[in-house]
Amino acid sequence: RAGRSVDGSFNDLHVPTMGAMGRRFGRNFALEHVFPDTPNLLAPSPRTVSLELMTRGTFQPATVLNLLAAAWIQFMVLDWFVHKRSKTQSIRIPIQPGDAWGAPEMKVPRTEVDPAPAGSKRPPAYANQNSHWWDSSQVYGCDKDIAEKVRSKIGGKLRIEPTGLLPIDPETGVHFSGFTDNWWIGLAMLHTLFTLEHNYLCDLLAHQHPNWNDDQIYQKAKLINSALMAKIHTVEWTPAIVWNPVIKSAMNVNWYGLASEEAQDLLKFIDKSELLGGIVGSEAAHHAAPYSLTEEFVAVYRMHPLMPDDFAFHSVHTGALLEKRELNEIAGKHTPAIAERLTMSDLFYSFGTCHPGAITLHNYPRHLQNLTRDDGERLDLAAVDILRDRERGVPRYNQFRRLLRKDPVKSFDELTANREWRDQIKRVYGGDLEKVDLMTGLYAEPLPDGFGFSETAFRIFILMASRRHKSDRSFTDDYRAEIYTEFGLDYLKKTSMLDVLKRHYPQLAPALAGVDNAFHPWKPITAPV
């Protein structure tokens, strides 16, 4: 069975349900360490942590990145993990006197627990509503009904309007794609781009294989496009946000190996060493445990500070300001309107020439601290982020470090070099280092040279990045011409995010001149004098 199934089943042919949609999240730590801290679920109040430690005063930019990097990670996260929210049970966060929330409590739906056998003494476990594999379900869907609806059924292609935009779903009022929760213009841009890339692949495959039917072309284009997104994340996005030269080399080894491309071609029949040839194309292995994403992996990908609150959109041709918008004006049901008012080239140019926020304390988007969804639900997402880790039994910061075999921080002075933050954290947590939440610690932690986010978080990041490749037969045993075609392997070797952008939006070429990574700041365009 070649290619990827809709729901992630049959990736491992011996255990067909491994990593499939609806399977449980795993753990990076032993189960005795991951029970929810129920007595302290609201201690200190997640809302207090949000207001006192997360609130953005002055926007702190991440100047080595462009805003496309922020949109990209959310684009990836939509493929990786979604917890099911309970429709009947909730956690109520009391609102303290003087808080401007305007209601006595904040009602947060509980994460729905996956049913366990009667008498189980294990900590609660939660099922992933996506597949656990890196299979681009955010574009293609992991539910059969959605997967069918996104297809045009002509030449293997996905649905796209003659305008080059995604169709609008009349039921939700947002664009239609594989997964569109938490929709905003940044996601609409990337979903559109990789829908166009899928259709481009379909045209090339149809030309090379005129006897293939719609489904054969679709499956092969999906396989290749999914691998391209994984490659971009591994060798382009990651070295952009973690620009330490050692990490850049490590991520390239993860995909390519140490040998040059020419040497790999010579050695591919006689040597499968991962160090020499990379994980991709090596033999699949699960490292003694069934593959799944983990709750700890979910926890370290809480990167909302990357999002600005204010956006300026400029012309790709002249650099002239076209309009300014706040985050809530380009999200949810407002998204299609801005996609129709501005061209995709203008949107991508605007994202490429401005910065996301730094992943640090006091830089959480104010609109997400007071978020009203299209369905009317109102939440402080920073408070919810803190609450979710406690609810799901993710250890607090110091214990998390111990379980990674890192020394715990021994004082608030060691936790952060910022004296003001140090005093604030100490006050919020009552002087108890062991109570400091994981997210608080990760945002406060001093960063090594060339790191855009916590080195503690990076331990989980790099472990799971390698495992997601090594366990997936589409990146290992099946990463060969018989499955991908010779064309597919050559395309994956040669194609970068820059190539994809310039292919579909050639107007971007002047802004990309001299840019070596699509997630680094682009060249501003100025009107001729």
N, C-alpha and C positions, 0 to 999 in steps of 0.2 A: 504493500500500500504506500504509494509515493504521494508527496505533497502534504498539506495541512488540512485537518478536518475543521469543521466550523467551530466546534465546541472544545477543541484541544484534545479530544480523545484519540487514542491509537498513536500518540507520539512514541510511547514505549509499547511495542507490539506484544510484549509479554505481560504487561500490566496496563491494559487499554485505558483505564480511568485515571492513571497517574497524571496530575497536572491539568485535568480537564475542568471545564466550567462547573462550579458547584462543589469542588473538592476543598478540603480545609486548608487554611494557612498553617504552615509549620512553625517551628521555633528554632532560633539559633542557640538557645540556652536550654539547659536541662529543665524538665517540667516543674520540679520543686521550686524553681525561681520565678515562675511566671503566673502565679495565682493573682487575681485582682486584689488590690489593697482596699477591699470594700470598706473597712472602718474609716479609712482616710481618703475616700473617693473625692470628697469635697474639701480636703484640708491640704494646703490653704485653698480658698475659693478659686476655681479656675478663672472666674471673672476678675478677681483681684490680681492674679498673675498677669492676665491680659492687660488690664488698665495700667498697672504699675511698672511692668517690665517690657511689654511688647509695643505699647502705643507709639506711633511714629510722630515725632515732632517735626524735625527737619528731615527731608528725604535723604538717605545715605546711599549714593549710587555705587554700583559695582562697575568701575570704569574700564575694566579689561574686557567686559562683555557687552553685547548688544541685547536689545529686548527680545530678539528672536530666541535667545537662549532660555528666557523665562517661559515663553510660549511652548518651546520644544519639550521641556521637562513635564509640563502638564499634559501635552500631547502623548508622551510616553506613559505617564501614570495612568491615563485613561485606558490604555491597553493592558496594564499590569494588574491592577487590583481595585476591587469595589466591594465594600462590606454591605450587607443587607441591613437596613434600618428597620427596627421593630415598628409595627403599626399600632401596637397596643401598650407598650411599656416605654416609659421615659424616665430620665434623670432630671430633677428640678434643681437648678442652681439658684439659690436665694440671691436677691439683689440687695446690696447693702445701702443704708441711708446715705444720701448724698450722691449716689450713682444716678446719672442722667438717663439710664436705660428706659425709664418710663413705665415699668411694670414691676410687680413684686418678685417675679422669678423669671428665669429663662428655662424653657422646656426643651430638652434635647432628647430625641428618640434614642433609646438604647440600641446597641448593636445586637442583632438577633443571633442568639447562640445556636450553633448546629447541634441537633439532638444527640445525646450521649446515651449509652446503655444504662439501664436502671442500676443504681448503686455505684456508678463511676466515681472514683476519687481523684480523677485528673482535673486540671484546671479547665475552664470553659474553652471551647474552640469555635472558630468562626469560619464560615465557608466563603470562598471567593466567588463573586458573581461573574467574574471574567475567567477565562482560562489562565493558568499560571505561566504559559509559554509566551515567548516573545514573538507573537504571531500577528501583530497589527490589527487586533480585533476592534480597535477604536475606529478604523476605516472600514473593515469588512464585516464587523458584527460577529458575536459568538453565540447568538441565538438564531435558529434556522429561519424564523420569519423575517427578522431584520436583514440577515445575510441575503435572503432572496430579494428583498425590497430595494437594496442598494444596487442591484445588478440591472443592467439594461437588457440583458439576454441577447445582445447583438455583438458578435465578435469578441466576446469575453469581457466587454467593458463595463465599467461602473457608470451609474447615472450622473450626468452633468448637464446643466442647461446650456442652450446655444450661447448664452452670455459668458460662459466659462465659470459660472458660479454653481454651487451645490443647490439642489432643489430645496424648497421650503416644505417642511412637514406641517400640514394644516392643523394637526392635533396639538402641536406644541408651539407653533409660531417661530421655531428656529430652523436652521438648516437640517437637512436629513443626511445622516451618515451612520456609521456603525455604532457609535456611542457618543451622545451629545449632552450628557449631564454637565453642569457648571460651564455652560457654553459662553464664549465671548469671542471677540473678533480675532484674537491670536490663534485660538483653536480653529476657527473657520478658515483662516488663511492656510494653516498646515494641512487640514483635512482636504481642502481644495487642491493644494499643491500635489499631494500624494495620490489623490484621485486622478489628477491629470497624468501623473507619472505612470500609474497603473495602465491607463488607457494608451499611453505612448508605448509601453512595453507590449501591450496587446497588438498594436499595429506592426511592430517589428516581428513578433512571434508569428503572426498571421502571414506575413510576407515570407518568412522562412519555412513555414509549415502550412501550406495552403489546404491541406486535407484535414487539419485539426478543426474540431467543432467548437462551439461557444464555450462549453465547459472545460475542454482541454486547454484552451487559450487562457481562460480566466484563472484556472488553478495554477498554471505555470507563472503567469504574471503576478499573482498573489504571492507565491513562494519567493520569487525574486525580489519583489518590492518590499516584502517583510524583512528579508535579509539585508536589503539596502538600509532600511531604517535602523536595524540593530547595528550595522557597521557604522553609520553616521554617529549614533550615540556613543559607540565605543571609541572610535578613533578621531572624532571631531568635537562633539559636545563635551565629553569628559575632559580632554586636554585643554579645552577652552576655559572651563570653570575651575579646573585644578591644573594650573599651568606650570607646576613644578616639572622640570625636565625629566626627572626620574620617573614620575607618574606618566608623563607622555610616552616615554619609552616602554613602560610596563603595559600600557593600554595597547600600544602597537604590537607588542609581543603577544598579548592576549588574542589579537585577531590574526596578525600576519606571521608571528614568530620572528626569530632573529635573523634568519637567512634572507638574503635578497630575493626578490620575486624570481629572478633568473635561476638562482640556486634552488629555490623551492620547486620550480618546474623540473629541474634535473633530478631532484631527490624524492619526488612525490611517490615513486614506486618502491622505494627502498627504506624510507625512514618516516615514521609517524611521530617522532618526538615533538611534544607540544612546545618545548623551548625552541626548537629549531624551526618548526613549521607553524606554530600557533595552535590554539585550541580548535579554531575553525578548520574542519577537515580531518581532525584526529578521531580516535575511537571514542564513542559515547561511554560515559560512566556516571553513576549516581553517587559515588563516594559513600557507599554503605547505608544510605538512607533514601527512601523514595523522594523524588524531586517535588518541591513546592516552593512558592514564595513564602516569606515568613512575616510574622507580625513586627519583628524588629526591623526588617527591610522597609515595611510600610512606615514605621516611625521615623527613620532617618531621612525619608523623602518628604518631610514636612518643610517645604521651601517657599511658603507664601510671601516672605519678605522680598522675593525677587520681583513681585508685582508692584508697579507704581500705582499711584492714585490718579495721576494727571497725565494726559497723553496729548502730544502735538503731532499733527499729521501734515506732511510736507509733500510737495510735488517732486516726483522723480526726475522731471525734466528741468526744472528751474530752481528747486530747493525752496520755493515760496511756501509760506504757511497757508495751508488749506483750511484747517479748523482745529480747535482744541476741544477735548472732551474729557470728562471724568470717567473712572472705571465703570460706574453703574450705568453710564450712557452708552457703553459699547459692549454690554453683556446681556445675556438672556434674550428676551424678545426684541431688544434693541439692535441685536447683532446684524440681522439681514439688511436693515436700513443703511448702516454705514458701509456694508459691503457693496451696496448698490450705488451709494453716493460717490465713493472713491474707487479708483481702480485698484486691482490687486498689486500692481507695480508700485503705486503710491503707498499702499499699506506696508508692503514688504520693505520698501526704501525707508519709510518712517521708523519701522522697528529696527532696521539695520543700523540706523544712525543715532539712536538714543540708547540709554542705559537702563538695565533693570536695577532693582534695589540690592544692596548687600545683605547677605544672610546673617543677621546679627540682631541683638536686642534693640528695642526702640525703633524698629523699622518695619513693623507689620502694617499692611495697607489699612487705612482708616475705614475704607468702604467695606472691607471684609470683617472688621470689628463691629459693624452695624449693617449686616447683610440681610436684605429682604429678597427672597427668591420669587420667581414668577408665580409660584403657588401661594404666596403670602407668608410663608414661614420666615421668621426673623431670628437671626442667630449672631452671636459674636464668634466668628470662626476661630480666632485665637484661643478663646476659652474652650471651644469644642476640641481643638487639637490637643490641648493639655488634658482634658477630660478623657479623650479616647485612649491615650497611652495608659492612664490609670485603670480605666475600665477593662482594657484588654490584657492587663497584667504585664505590660512592658515595664521592666525595672526602671527605677528612678536613676538619675545621672551617675552617682557614685557607684551604685551596685552594677549598673550597666558596664561601667569601666572595669570593675573587678571581674565580671563574667567574660570580658574580652581579654582577660589577663593583663590589663593595664592597671597601674597604680591609681587608687582613688585620689582625688584632690584632698589635701589635708587641711586647707583653710580657704576662707573666702578670698584671701589675697591671691592664692594660687589659682582660684577659679577664673578670675578675670583681672586684667591689669588696669581696668577702668575703675578708679576709686569711687565715682558716683554710682556706677552700676553695682559695685561691690556692696555698698551700703544699702542700696535698694533691695538687692537679692536677700541680704541678711535680714532686713526688716520683714520682707514678705514671707520668708520661710522661718521666722522666729529664731534665727541664729542656728538652725539645724541643717548642716550640710547634707545629711542623708535624706532630707525631704525635698531637696531641689529636683524639680522635674527634669526628665531627659531633655525635652526641647529647650528649656531654659538653659541648662548646662551646655548644650550644643551651640546655642547662639552666643553664649558668654565666653566660651573657651577661646583662648588666644590661638590664632591660626599660624601654622608653619608657613614659611616662605612659599609662595606659589599656590596656596590653597584658598579657594573661594568659599569653602565651608569646612566644618569641623573635621579634624583628623580622626576623632573617635567615631563619628558617623562613617567616615571613609572606610574604616575597617569592615563594617557590614557591607558597604557599597561594593568594595572590590571583591569580597568573598562571594557575594551573590551574583555579581556581574560574570565572574568566571563560571559559576555553577550553572547559570542560565544557558550559557553556551555549551558547556560540557555535557549536560544531561539531554540536550535537545538533538535528536537525530538529524533534523534538518540543518544543523550547524556542524554535525560531526560525521557519522557514518554515511549519511545521505548527501553530504556536501560534495557532489561529484557530477560529472557531465551527464551521466545516465539519468539523473534526477533533475538537475537545473538546466541542462543543455550546455554545450560549449559556449554558446552565445551568452547564456545567463551568468556563467562563471567569469567570462571576460568582462561583461558589463559590470559585475560587482567589483572586480579588481580595479576598474578604471573610473568608476562613477563616485562623485562626492556630492555633498549638499550644494556646493557652488555650481556644479554642473546642472543639477536639477533646477535650481533657481534661474540660471541663465537660459536653460532650454525653454522653459515655459513663460518666462518674463524677460525677454532679451533687453527690454528697456533698462534693466538693472545693471547691465554690463559696465557702464562708466563708474557707478558707485562701487562696484566690486573689483575694479582695476587695482592690482597690487595687494588685494586681501587674500591671505593664505588660509583662513578659516572662516566659514560663513557666520560663526557665532562671535567673532571679534568685531569691533566697531568698523563700519563701512566708511567709504570716502564721501564726505558731504558734497553735494552738488550746489554750485552757486551760479546764479544767472549771469550771463555775459554783460559786461558793462557797456 
